[in-house]
Amino acid sequence: MDRANEKTMPEGNDISVERRAAIRQRVFKGAVLSFNRGFSTFECVVKNLSDGGARLNLGDTFPVPSECTLRFADKVQRPVSVRWRSATGIGVQFIPVDQAERRS
């Protein structure tokens, strides 16, 4: 990432560097994570969103595989890759459709 996309954010007395390539917008949208050819699904809430990914809140993140499909309430679907997870949330990166087709 180039320095033009970096910004510093104070956290207490510390300075941290924002490393995201795209700025995330706070949202509160319903969505569904699906995998296993659509036979397995989890409802989730999209908490923030950017061109490159999203932060999702779920009841439990353990059963979510590393790659799945995120379907928004407006029926738009995006293949995603899990980048991080906590007990009730995950961060996903959108996979370009041409790469997702090659992985299938």
RODO-2510 file (C-alpha; in nm, 4 decimals, decimal comma):
residues 104
     n   res          X          Y          Z
     1     m     0,0000     0,0000     0,0000
     2     d     0,1281     0,3449    -0,0766
     3     r     0,1600     0,6093     0,1904
     4     a    -0,1229     0,8147     0,0362
     5     n    -0,3744     0,5644     0,1734
     6     e    -0,2293     0,5579     0,5229
     7     k    -0,3662     0,7754     0,7990
     8     t    -0,2800     0,7851     1,1641
     9     m    -0,5470     0,7381     1,4254
    10     p    -0,4864     0,8127     1,7926
    11     e    -0,5745     0,5329     2,0349
    12     g    -0,5141     0,6558     2,3850
    13     n    -0,1501     0,7627     2,3887
    14     d    -0,0585     0,5380     2,0953
    15     i    -0,0577     0,6215     1,7274
    16     s    -0,1672     0,3415     1,4929
    17     v    -0,1591     0,3305     1,1160
    18     e    -0,4746     0,2604     0,9162
    19     r    -0,3709    -0,0160     0,6762
    20     r    -0,6898    -0,0685     0,4773
    21     a    -0,6604     0,0056     0,1067
    22     a    -1,0170     0,1401     0,0924
    23     i    -1,2126     0,3466     0,3414
    24     r    -1,4957     0,1546     0,5054
    25     q    -1,8415     0,2989     0,5413
    26     r    -2,0486     0,2198     0,8504
    27     v    -2,3669     0,0367     0,7562
    28     f    -2,6269    -0,1827     0,9226
    29     k    -2,7489    -0,4270     0,6569
    30     g    -2,8867    -0,7765     0,6756
    31     a    -2,7043    -1,0415     0,4726
    32     v    -2,6589    -1,4166     0,4438
    33     l    -2,3351    -1,6153     0,4249
    34     s    -2,3754    -1,9344     0,2234
    35     f    -2,1482    -2,2287     0,1452
    36     n    -2,1759    -2,5978     0,0687
    37     r    -2,3357    -2,5069    -0,2676
    38     g    -2,5940    -2,2973    -0,0860
    39     f    -2,7180    -2,5752     0,1422
    40     s    -2,5571    -2,4157     0,4507
    41     t    -2,6396    -2,0544     0,5414
    42     f    -2,5898    -1,8107     0,8282
    43     e    -2,7684    -1,4817     0,8707
    44     c    -2,5393    -1,1924     0,9561
    45     v    -2,5294    -0,8150     0,9886
    46     v    -2,2914    -0,6096     0,7759
    47     k    -2,1406    -0,3520     1,0129
    48     n    -1,9069    -0,1768     0,7705
    49     l    -1,8417    -0,2025     0,4003
    50     s    -1,5810    -0,0972     0,1439
    51     d    -1,5027    -0,1771    -0,2181
    52     g    -1,2666    -0,4499    -0,1000
    53     g    -1,4469    -0,6139     0,1914
    54     a    -1,6773    -0,5993     0,4906
    55     r    -1,7056    -0,6582     0,8640
    56     l    -1,9836    -0,8991     0,9583
    57     n    -2,1440    -0,9817     1,2926
    58     l    -2,2788    -1,3341     1,3496
    59     g    -2,3916    -1,5377     1,6473
    60     d    -2,0952    -1,7739     1,6077
    61     t    -1,8107    -1,7690     1,3560
    62     f    -1,6639    -2,1143     1,4175
    63     p    -1,8591    -2,3010     1,1437
    64     v    -1,7945    -2,0396     0,8721
    65     p    -1,5412    -2,1736     0,6164
    66     s    -1,2515    -1,9667     0,4841
    67     e    -1,4324    -1,9027     0,1525
    68     c    -1,8063    -1,8595     0,1007
    69     t    -2,0640    -1,6310    -0,0631
    70     l    -2,2100    -1,3168     0,0922
    71     r    -2,5630    -1,2323    -0,0270
    72     f    -2,6953    -0,8908     0,0612
    73     a    -3,0651    -0,8156     0,1220
    74     d    -3,0865    -0,6611    -0,2272
    75     k    -2,9868    -1,0056    -0,3686
    76     v    -2,6373    -0,8946    -0,4770
    77     q    -2,3936    -1,1830    -0,4178
    78     r    -2,0178    -1,1586    -0,3695
    79     p    -1,7680    -1,4422    -0,3201
    80     v    -1,5618    -1,3700    -0,0069
    81     s    -1,2542    -1,4897     0,1756
    82     v    -1,2372    -1,4688     0,5560
    83     r    -0,9375    -1,2534     0,6596
    84     w    -0,9918    -1,2513     1,0381
    85     r    -1,2444    -1,3809     1,2890
    86     s    -1,3445    -1,3271     1,6501
    87     a    -1,6126    -1,5022     1,8576
    88     t    -1,8994    -1,3047     1,7009
    89     g    -1,7523    -1,1289     1,3979
    90     i    -1,5500    -1,1812     1,0831
    91     g    -1,3716    -0,9607     0,8348
    92     v    -1,4087    -1,0668     0,4730
    93     q    -1,2325    -0,9675     0,1548
    94     f    -1,4301    -0,9694    -0,1682
    95     i    -1,2882    -1,2123    -0,4250
    96     p    -1,3064    -1,0922    -0,7866
    97     v    -1,5617    -1,3050    -0,9724
    98     d    -1,3084    -1,4316    -1,2298
    99     q    -1,0809    -1,5602    -0,9490
   100     a    -1,3743    -1,7201    -0,7656
   101     e    -1,4752    -1,9088    -1,0820
   102     r    -1,1218    -2,0461    -1,1202
   103     r    -1,1245    -2,1668    -0,7569
   104     s    -1,4522    -2,3592    -0,8013
***
